[in-house]
């Protein structure tokens, strides 16, 4: 492991010697345990140790980058924006909002997140994190326009590792639409992100994750969050195009009437591997969770979904739904699903399921008898399969934007 990670702590600017000692201690803990592998139940389908060792001879860290490009902003709709370069906060523009109601700033590199001692990638993150962003909405404020996080990765990241941390807090009765938009160059690197989310009473947070271009990056993101009374969290995952991507989501519905939605539409191509792992914790009565994960797999791609619903004994009247579907276009493609229910309450409505299969030949035949050629017929059915997840988006301009992006991805199949 020490041979794989060639880390120079002198490249990390620190506020004190105490911080540097803390970083080195976390790195020693990481080296002792190593990268997660298939012996860990949480990584049984995505052996990160094998994947990283197969694709990297040596990984180094760097806090330096040359940024001389102008980022092309989305012009499909009005929005505020934050720019991160290699995970580090660079600038923000919240022109459509009341400046004293939306607080966005650079996150201190070691500002505490929830301790995740059972996740060794957290030790790695705490050793090498260069910070990220901290976003907070004040009480009773509803953002007028979405905020787009432009995640730009420079062209000098080959064999580098990026570690960053983000915090998002919505105080009581606030609303936010947040879009994470990844823009990557053609280089091979590793990114390790930990994100903490707090959604206050009566607040609503919608997050969309989308990848603009194909990437040779290897991404891991851990999201942990809490929800207060009558709060809503929606996360739409559209992160197609990454060489490797694993998203770990652990949400705690702490108070009554909280709602949590995880929806994903992924199109995986040659040598691409993506996993979504969720744990939704129902800790109070009358809460709702809804998960729908859809994968389209071609060539030798691999898709994974591990989803767990936990219901505490006092969480009566829980309504929890979980479904994964895979459309497999090639015999070499692979999809693994592991849905779980752990229920200690007796008055609940919980269900889970998983299906996988090829394109419906009868549907293909039906379209072709109406003059539609085979390649176009297949793409129409794939679009229909993925676009179902957009039914939960009431904002028409956003729905059109995401459907257009999915259509572009389908056209590459």
C-alpha positions in Angstrom: 0.0 0.0 0.0 2.9 2.4 0.8 4.3 1.7 -2.6 1.0 2.6 -4.3 0.5 5.9 -2.4 3.5 8.3 -2.8 2.2 11.1 -0.6 4.1 14.3 0.0 2.6 16.2 3.0 4.8 19.2 2.2 2.4 19.9 -0.6 -0.5 20.5 1.9 -0.7 23.9 3.4 -1.7 23.6 7.1 -2.7 26.0 9.8 -0.6 24.4 12.5 1.8 21.6 13.3 -1.1 20.0 15.3 -3.1 19.7 12.1 -0.2 18.2 10.2 0.3 15.6 12.9 -3.4 14.8 12.7 -3.2 14.3 9.0 -0.2 12.0 9.2 -2.0 10.0 11.9 -5.0 9.5 9.7 -2.8 8.5 6.8 -1.1 5.9 8.9 -4.5 4.5 9.9 -5.5 4.3 6.3 -2.3 2.5 5.3 -2.8 0.0 8.2 -6.3 -1.0 6.9 -5.7 -0.4 3.2 -8.2 0.1 0.5 -11.6 -1.6 0.8 -11.9 -5.0 -0.8 -14.5 -7.7 -1.4 -14.0 -9.2 2.0 -15.9 -6.1 3.3 -19.6 -6.8 2.7 -20.1 -3.2 1.6 -17.6 -3.6 -1.2 -18.3 -7.2 -2.2 -19.3 -6.1 -5.7 -16.8 -3.3 -6.1 -13.4 -4.5 -5.0 -11.7 -1.1 -4.8 -8.3 -2.5 -3.8 -8.2 -4.7 -6.9 -9.6 -2.0 -9.2 -7.1 0.7 -8.1 -4.1 -1.6 -8.1 -5.0 -2.8 -11.6 -5.3 0.7 -13.0 -2.6 2.7 -11.1 1.1 2.0 -10.5 1.5 4.9 -8.2 -0.8 7.6 -6.8 0.5 11.0 -5.7 -1.2 14.0 -4.2 -1.0 17.6 -5.5 -2.5 20.9 -4.4 -1.2 22.7 -7.4 -3.1 23.2 -10.6 -3.1 25.5 -13.6 -6.5 26.9 -14.4 -6.5 29.1 -17.5 -9.8 28.0 -19.1 -13.1 29.7 -19.1 -15.8 27.3 -17.9 -18.7 27.2 -20.3 -21.8 27.9 -18.1 -25.1 26.2 -18.8 -27.4 28.6 -20.7 -30.6 26.5 -20.8 -32.0 28.3 -17.7 -31.1 31.0 -15.2 -29.0 29.8 -12.2 -26.6 30.8 -9.5 -23.3 29.0 -9.5 -20.3 27.8 -7.5 -17.0 26.8 -9.2 -14.8 24.1 -7.7 -11.4 23.4 -9.3 -10.1 19.9 -8.5 -12.5 19.8 -5.6 -11.3 23.2 -4.1 -13.6 26.2 -3.8 -12.7 28.9 -6.3 -15.6 31.3 -6.6 -19.4 31.7 -6.4 -22.1 33.9 -7.9 -25.5 34.0 -6.3 -26.9 37.0 -8.3 -30.5 35.8 -8.2 -30.6 35.5 -4.4 -30.7 37.7 -1.3 -27.0 37.7 -0.3 -27.6 37.6 3.4 -29.9 34.5 3.1 -27.5 32.2 1.2 -24.1 31.6 2.7 -21.5 29.9 0.5 -17.8 29.7 1.4 -14.7 27.5 1.3 -14.9 24.7 3.8 -11.9 24.4 6.1 -10.0 21.3 5.0 -10.4 19.5 8.3 -13.6 20.9 9.5 -15.3 18.0 11.3 -17.7 15.7 9.6 -19.5 12.8 11.3 -16.9 10.3 12.4 -16.9 7.2 10.1 -14.4 5.0 11.8 -15.7 1.9 9.9 -14.9 3.5 6.6 -11.2 3.7 5.9 -11.6 6.1 3.0 -12.7 8.6 5.6 -9.2 8.3 7.2 -7.7 8.9 3.7 -10.0 11.9 3.2 -9.0 13.4 6.6 -5.4 12.9 5.8 -5.3 14.6 2.4 -8.5 16.8 2.1 -8.0 20.2 0.6 -11.5 21.4 1.6 -14.5 21.9 -0.6 -17.6 24.1 -0.1 -19.9 25.0 2.8 -23.4 26.0 1.9 -26.1 27.2 4.3 -29.6 28.6 3.7 -31.2 30.8 6.4 -34.5 30.1 8.0 -37.6 30.6 5.8 -35.6 31.3 2.7 -36.5 29.6 -0.6 -33.9 30.0 -3.4 -35.4 31.7 -6.5 -33.1 29.8 -8.9 -31.1 26.6 -8.8 -27.4 26.7 -7.7 -25.1 24.7 -10.0 -21.8 23.4 -8.6 -19.4 23.3 -11.5 -16.9 20.6 -10.6 -14.0 21.2 -13.0 -11.0 18.9 -13.2 -7.8 20.1 -14.8 -5.7 18.2 -17.4 -2.7 17.6 -15.1 -4.3 15.0 -12.8 -2.9 11.8 -14.2 -2.2 9.4 -11.3 -3.2 12.0 -8.8 -5.7 11.8 -5.9 -8.2 14.5 -4.9 -9.8 14.5 -1.4 -12.4 17.0 -0.5 -15.3 17.5 1.9 -18.6 19.5 1.6 -21.3 20.6 4.0 -24.9 21.6 3.1 -27.3 22.9 5.7 -30.9 24.0 5.2 -32.4 25.8 8.2 -36.1 25.6 9.0 -38.6 26.1 6.1 -36.0 26.7 3.4 -35.8 25.3 -0.2 -32.9 24.6 -2.6 -32.3 23.0 -5.9 -28.6 22.0 -6.3 -27.1 20.7 -9.5 -23.6 19.1 -9.4 -22.1 19.3 -12.9 -18.9 17.4 -13.5 -16.5 18.6 -16.2 -13.4 16.4 -16.7 -10.4 16.3 -19.0 -9.0 13.0 -20.4 -6.8 12.0 -17.5 -6.8 9.2 -15.0 -7.2 10.2 -11.3 -8.9 9.2 -8.0 -11.4 11.4 -6.2 -12.6 10.8 -2.7 -15.4 13.0 -1.3 -17.3 13.1 1.9 -20.4 15.2 2.2 -22.6 16.1 5.2 -26.2 17.2 4.7 -28.6 18.6 7.3 -32.2 19.4 6.3 -34.2 21.4 8.8 -37.8 21.3 9.8 -40.2 21.8 6.8 -37.2 22.3 4.4 -36.8 20.8 0.9 -33.5 19.9 -0.8 -33.3 18.6 -4.4 -29.9 17.5 -5.7 -29.1 16.5 -9.3 -25.8 14.8 -10.2 -24.8 14.9 -13.9 -21.6 14.2 -15.8 -21.0 16.4 -18.9 -18.3 14.3 -20.6 -16.8 10.8 -20.5 -14.1 10.5 -17.9 -11.2 8.2 -16.9 -11.7 9.2 -13.3 -12.3 6.9 -10.4 -14.8 8.5 -8.1 -16.0 7.7 -4.6 -18.6 9.8 -2.8 -20.0 9.3 0.7 -23.1 11.3 1.6 -24.5 11.2 5.1 -27.4 13.3 6.2 -30.2 14.0 8.7 -33.8 15.1 8.2 -36.0 16.9 10.6 -39.8 17.0 10.9 -41.7 17.4 7.6 -38.5 17.7 5.5 -37.9 16.4 2.0 -34.7 15.2 0.3 -34.5 14.2 -3.3 -31.3 13.0 -5.0 -31.3 12.3 -8.8 -28.2 10.5 -10.0 -27.3 10.8 -13.7 -23.6 10.3 -13.4 -23.0 8.3 -16.6 -19.6 8.3 -18.3 -17.3 7.7 -15.4 -14.7 4.9 -15.5 -15.5 4.0 -11.9 -18.0 5.5 -9.6 -19.4 4.5 -6.2 -21.9 6.6 -4.3 -22.7 5.8 -0.7 -25.8 7.4 0.7 -26.8 7.2 4.4 -29.8 9.3 5.4 -31.4 9.4 8.8 -35.1 10.4 9.0 -35.0 11.6 12.5 -38.4 13.2 12.9 -42.0 12.5 11.8 -43.2 13.1 8.2 -39.7 13.2 6.6 -39.5 12.0 3.0 -36.4 10.7 1.2 -36.2 10.0 -2.6 -33.3 8.4 -4.4 -33.7 8.2 -8.1 -31.0 7.1 -10.6 -30.8 6.7 -14.4 -27.4 5.4 -15.5 -26.1 4.4 -18.9 -22.9 2.4 -18.6 -20.5 1.7 -21.5 -17.3 -0.1 -22.2 -15.2 -0.9 -19.1 -17.4 1.3 -16.9 -18.3 0.3 -13.4 -20.8 2.1 -11.2 -22.3 1.3 -7.8 -25.1 3.0 -5.8 -25.3 1.9 -2.2 -28.0 3.3 0.1 -29.1 3.0 3.6 -32.3 4.8 4.6 -32.9 4.9 8.3 -36.5 5.4 9.4 -36.2 6.5 13.1 -39.6 8.2 13.5 -43.2 7.4 12.7 -45.0 8.5 9.4 -41.9 8.8 7.3 -41.6 7.9 3.6 -38.7 6.7 1.4 -38.8 6.0 -2.3 -35.9 4.6 -4.3 -35.9 3.7 -8.0 -32.5 2.8 -9.6 -32.3 2.2 -13.4 -29.3 1.0 -15.3 -28.7 0.5 -19.0 -25.6 -1.7 -19.5 -23.7 -2.3 -22.7 -20.4 -4.0 -23.7 -18.6 -5.3 -20.5 -19.9 -2.7 -18.1 -20.9 -3.5 -14.5 -23.7 -2.0 -12.5 -24.3 -2.5 -8.8 -27.1 -1.5 -6.4 -27.1 -2.2 -2.7 -30.0 -0.7 -0.9 -31.0 -1.1 2.7 -34.2 0.1 4.5 -33.9 0.2 8.3 -37.0 0.8 10.3 -36.8 1.4 14.1 -39.4 -0.1 16.4 -41.0 3.3 17.1 -41.2 4.2 13.4 -44.8 3.0 12.9 -46.7 3.9 9.7 -43.4 3.8 7.7 -43.9 3.8 3.9 -40.7 2.6 2.2 -40.3 1.5 -1.4 -37.2 0.3 -3.2 -36.8 -1.0 -6.8 -33.9 -1.5 -9.1 -34.2 -2.3 -12.8 -31.5 -3.1 -15.3 -31.7 -3.2 -19.1 -28.8 -5.4 -20.3 -27.8 -4.8 -23.9 -24.8 -7.2 -24.1 -24.0 -10.7 -22.8 -20.8 -9.4 -21.3 -22.5 -6.8 -19.2 -23.2 -7.5 -15.5 -25.7 -6.2 -13.0 -25.7 -7.1 -9.3 -28.5 -6.1 -6.8 -28.7 -6.6 -3.1 -32.0 -5.1 -1.6 -32.4 -5.4 2.1 -35.1 -4.7 4.7 -34.5 -4.6 8.4 -37.8 -3.8 10.2 -38.5 -3.7 13.9 -42.0 -2.0 13.7 -45.2 -3.9 12.9 -47.4 -1.3 11.3 -45.4 -0.5 8.1 -45.7 -0.7 4.4 -42.3 -1.7 3.0 -41.4 -3.4 -0.3 -38.3 -4.0 -2.4 -37.5 -5.7 -5.7 -35.0 -6.1 -8.5 -35.4 -7.0 -12.2 -33.0 -7.3 -15.1 -33.4 -8.3 -18.7 -32.9 -7.4 -22.3 -35.0 -5.1 -24.5 -38.5 -6.3 -25.1 -38.5 -7.9 -28.6 -42.3 -7.5 -28.9 -41.9 -3.8 -28.4 -39.1 -3.7 -31.0 -41.3 -5.6 -33.5 -44.2 -3.2 -32.8 -42.1 -0.1 -33.6 -40.5 -1.7 -36.7 -44.0 -2.6 -38.1 -44.7 1.1 -38.0 -41.7 2.0 -40.1 -39.2 2.8 -37.4 -35.7 1.3 -38.1 -34.1 -1.1 -35.5 -31.4 1.2 -34.1 -33.9 4.1 -33.6 -36.5 1.7 -32.1 -33.9 0.5 -29.5 -33.0 4.1 -28.6 -36.6 5.1 -28.2 -37.2 2.2 -25.8 -34.0 3.0 -23.8 -35.0 6.7 -23.5 -38.4 5.6 -22.3 -36.8 3.3 -19.7 -34.6 5.9 -18.3 -36.9 9.0 -18.5 -39.3 7.5 -16.1 -37.2 8.8 -13.2 -37.9 12.4 -14.3 -41.6 12.0 -13.4 -40.8 13.4 -9.9 -39.4 16.7 -11.4 -42.1 19.4 -11.4 -39.8 22.1 -12.8 -40.4 21.8 -16.6 -37.1 23.6 -17.6 -35.0 21.2 -15.6 -36.9 18.2 -16.8 -36.3 19.3 -20.4 -32.6 19.9 -19.7 -32.0 16.5 -18.1 -34.0 14.6 -20.7 -31.9 16.3 -23.4 -28.7 15.1 -21.7 -30.0 11.6 -21.4 -31.0 11.6 -25.0 -27.4 12.6 -26.0 -26.0 9.7 -23.9 -28.4 7.2 -25.5 -27.4 8.5 -29.0 -23.8 7.3 -28.2 -24.9 3.7 -27.7 
